[in-house]
Amino acid sequence: MTTKTVGNFQAIQGEEYTYAKGKQVWLFWGLLPAGRTNVNTPSDGDCEVVTRFNFGDFLITTITAGIVTTYSIKVRAKRKG
């Protein structure tokens, strides 16, 4: 769905890893957020934030007929050598 690169993430050489994960929950077909998810980011600010609607989110949305919708948030960073 959405990928946002923050800082110098693409310029940094190193192995990518998942820094943090989270779920954002929405009610009534995405009209009302059920709280805000705070996902940690690296202190240097060099990361990539990926928001996706994956298969698990699809199942939740389908079973609840869209009344509850979730999105998966993943923060990726690079190990600096």
Secondary structure, DSSP 4 states (H G I P E B T S, - for coil): -EEEEETTTTT--S-EEEEEEEEEEEETTTTEESS-------TT--EEEEEE--HHHHHHHHHTTTSEEEEEEEEEEE---
